[in-house]
Amino acid sequence: MRLEVEPPSQRKVKLGSLMLGQKVKKQVVLVNRSLLDISFTLMLNTNTPLDLRDLSFSPAGKQSLKASVGSCNVEIQFSPHQHIPPFSAELQAEVAGLLLPLLTIQGCCQVVEVQLDQDHLAFGAVVQRCQAKKRIHMMNTGDIGAKFQWKTEAFPPELSISPAKGYICPGMEVPFSVTFAPVEVNNDIRHENLCCWVEGSSTPVRFTVAGSCIVASTSKEVLHFVCLVRGSHTHTLPVANPTNQQCSVRPVIEGQQWSAAPMLILRPHQSKTYQITYRPLSMTADGKKHQGSVFFSFPDGTGLLYSLQGTAEPPKAEHSIVHELPAKTHHTEVLPVHNWHAKQQRFRVLIETLKPDKPDATVSLKGQKDIVVPALATRDYPLSFFTYKEGQYNTKVTFHDEVSGEYLFYLVTFKATPPGVLSTMELVTTVRQTASATVQVENPLTTVTCLTTECKCPDISAPAQHTVPGQSKGSVSFEYLPLRVGESTARLTLHSSDLGSFHYDLLLRALPPPPEKTVHFSTCLGSSQAVLVKFINYSRFKPEYSCKADCPDFTVDKVRPQVGSESGVEVCFEPHQLGQVTGQLTLSSGIGGEYIFPLHGISLPPKAQGPFSIRAGRSVTIPFKNVFLHTSDFSFQVDNPCFTVKDIDTVPSKKTQNIVVSFQSPAAGFPGPWFGNLTVSSQRSEAHRKPCSWIFYLKGYRPESS
């Protein structure tokens, strides 16, 4: 008898692992390979009891198959309605009282089975605004893992659980921390049906929380804080952990003026000190104080409350600034203005002069009337200061928030020392030519002020006094008239009893003057010409000038000119050779400067002189000067034998030699007069390659013929 499954590979049917609500169907074919017809009944044999609703097959009842070729389809259905561990079942055929195994069926149904270790949490009495924590555990006794999520949106505000969602594996426990933090006093607080959704579970997990809220015990001690507004004052508080477990205490601070560390970690029964700082941003006035508190809550639901009181006094100066600067110097002092608020602030600026007490128009203290500072930022405020006179000026600059009434201020002291040089002026001109300049002085007073001038340089001329009308500008002009070439410096000072001194540095440069007008001479060799050379003495004194000519043909003496008047010096031209002669006359004085005059002379041939009259039997003396620069030999010749003279003689340079000429009239005959020429000739030498002659006319007479 052969009743078999076709194909043989289907003799083991695996239904797999199903979840509740899932269904699977399998079909197999039974074939009668016997030579006879077969009648049989199918039946299921399992190792564990199974509900027919979970595992079934069809057809049921008695079945018949023809010999050799008879076959039928058998359908196996697995639709579990409960947890079924892995099982193995055998499908059998009962034939004539015998059991014939046909195939094996395997499968299982896995389910999620999650539950809490307790469904009721009792917190007991918890101090108001404190919190207490307890633990519950979730256990998975099922076959598969699952996601979970607490429906925290349905939790009351005073209740929280952590973690709020996650995944639990088969056989795993997940601990949850439940925090109870009541805010209103209530003797009976109860929250039921707190749900957690579990993936694959038809019903959520639920639990209930119960407890009460009581008033905290207040410390009898009130902590007092006193400091300047925007300053700080710190107190130390003792805090003890009353529980047997380590805890992290998060103090609750009321009052925006106080701050402290956000957390305090305490070991079991440990005591620590806790610092709390008072930083007021607004002043207290009229006996009012800032109120606040700090509250410590512990895991057992107990708490500790401290009351805080703060007094914020008016601020001190942000900084006391002392700045030293010369008078008449513009200075800008930069004052940092800090906004301590988290919003923009507008400050009204008040500038006060504390010293001197009386208003002084010679002092200028200026700044903007308002300044806007962004939130929690700092902006610089420029304060401009200027004073005409030296002295000490104490000022107070206050930045006032008119909305909040808060303010900050600076004490600024300016020490004005004697003024320095206001400016440097350069004046360039030639000697004995005037260069002018002007300085302006502003008079801020309402009355006229008088300026006196001072300059130690003799080349600078300025008015001794100058008046400037009130609240106007005055111009003071001065002149630079140099007498000597060169560069120098000087200081011009204008002084006012009202405005102090004004100093100006002068850079003076005197350039060489152009040459003076050329002085011309013209005379004969052997003669001289004197010319009066005129010049103006610009010095304020009576200097003595040294006179020097660089050519020996020109001679000059010293001169003492009058102050500011035209003077003259006589220059004598006495040439020593024929032709043109050039030279330079230098008049020099340490006070009056230097004058240079070009000299130009023309030496003409000598002119005949005479006649010189000589009485018979007598002689005449004719002066003759050696105009040459060296001792020279001269020859003397007459062209009439009635006249006699020495033939040759030596004359020192620039010396005058007398030439004696004698006259003898003829014995009889012509009564006269008799005429002749005396010729004086220079001898050729290295110094005089061209001889020169001078002619003197002679006239002889007898007494009766004159």
Stockholm file with secondary structure:
# STOCKHOLM 1.0

chainA/1-706         MRLEVEPPSQRKVKLGSLMLGQKVKKQVVLVNRSLLDISFTLMLNTNTPLDLRDLSFSPAGKQSLKASVGSCNVEIQFSPHQHIPPFSAELQAEVAGLLLPLLTIQGCCQVVEVQLDQDHLAFGAVVQRCQAKKRIHMMNTGDIGAKFQWKTEAFPPELSISPAKGYICPGMEVPFSVTFAPVEVNNDIRHENLCCWVEGSSTPVRFTVAGSCIVASTSKEVLHFVCLVRGSHTHTLPVANPTNQQCSVRPVIEGQQWSAAPMLILRPHQSKTYQITYRPLSMTADGKKHQGSVFFSFPDGTGLLYSLQGTAEPPKAEHSIVHELPAKTHHTEVLPVHNWHAKQQRFRVLIETLKPDKPDATVSLKGQKDIVVPALATRDYPLSFFTYKEGQYNTKVTFHDEVSGEYLFYLVTFKATPPGVLSTMELVTTVRQTASATVQVENPLTTVTCLTTECKCPDISAPAQHTVPGQSKGSVSFEYLPLRVGESTARLTLHSSDLGSFHYDLLLRALPPPPEKTVHFSTCLGSSQAVLVKFINYSRFKPEYSCKADCPDFTVDKVRPQVGSESGVEVCFEPHQLGQVTGQLTLSSGIGGEYIFPLHGISLPPKAQGPFSIRAGRSVTIPFKNVFLHTSDFSFQVDNPCFTVKDIDTVPSKKTQNIVVSFQSPAAGFPGPWFGNLTVSSQRSEAHRKPCSWIFYLKGYRPESS
#=GR chainA/1-706 SS CCEEEESGGGGEEEEEEECTTCCEEEEEEEEECSSSCEEEEEEEEESSCCCTTTEEEESCSEEEECTTTCEEEEEEEECCSSCEEEEEEEEEEEETTEEEEEEEEEEEECCCCEEESCSEEEEEEEETTCCEEEEEEEEECSSSCEEEEECGGGSCTTEEEESCEEEECTTCEEEEEEEECCCSCEEEEEEEEEEEEETTCSSCEEEEEEEEEECCCEEEEEEEEEEETTCCEEEEEEEECCSSSCEEECCEEESTTEEECSCEEECTTCEEEEEEEECCSSCCCTTCCEEEEEEEECTBSCEEEEEEEEEEECCCCSCEEEEEEETTCCEEEEEEEECCSSSCEEEEEEEEEEESSSCCTTEEEECCSEEEECTTCEEEEEEEEEESSCEEEEEEEEEECTTTCCEEEEEEEEEEESCCEEEEEEEEEETTCCEEEEEEEEECSSSCEEEEEECCCTTEECCSEEEECTTEEEEEEEEECCSSSEEEEEEEEEEETTTEEEEEEEEEEEECCCCCCCEEEEEETTCCEEEEEEEECCSSSCCCBEEEESSTTEEECCBCCCTTSEEEEEEEECCSSSEEEEEEEEEEETTTEEEEEEEEEEEECCCCEEEEEEETTEEEEEEEECCSSSCEEEEEEESSTTEECCSEEEECTTCEEEEEEEECCCSSSCCCCEEEEEEEEECCCSSCSSCCEEEEEEEEECGGGC
#=GC SS_cons         CCEEEESGGGGEEEEEEECTTCCEEEEEEEEECSSSCEEEEEEEEESSCCCTTTEEEESCSEEEECTTTCEEEEEEEECCSSCEEEEEEEEEEEETTEEEEEEEEEEEECCCCEEESCSEEEEEEEETTCCEEEEEEEEECSSSCEEEEECGGGSCTTEEEESCEEEECTTCEEEEEEEECCCSCEEEEEEEEEEEEETTCSSCEEEEEEEEEECCCEEEEEEEEEEETTCCEEEEEEEECCSSSCEEECCEEESTTEEECSCEEECTTCEEEEEEEECCSSCCCTTCCEEEEEEEECTBSCEEEEEEEEEEECCCCSCEEEEEEETTCCEEEEEEEECCSSSCEEEEEEEEEEESSSCCTTEEEECCSEEEECTTCEEEEEEEEEESSCEEEEEEEEEECTTTCCEEEEEEEEEEESCCEEEEEEEEEETTCCEEEEEEEEECSSSCEEEEEECCCTTEECCSEEEECTTEEEEEEEEECCSSSEEEEEEEEEEETTTEEEEEEEEEEEECCCCCCCEEEEEETTCCEEEEEEEECCSSSCCCBEEEESSTTEEECCBCCCTTSEEEEEEEECCSSSEEEEEEEEEEETTTEEEEEEEEEEEECCCCEEEEEEETTEEEEEEEECCSSSCEEEEEEESSTTEECCSEEEECTTCEEEEEEEECCCSSSCCCCEEEEEEEEECCCSSCSSCCEEEEEEEEECGGGC
//
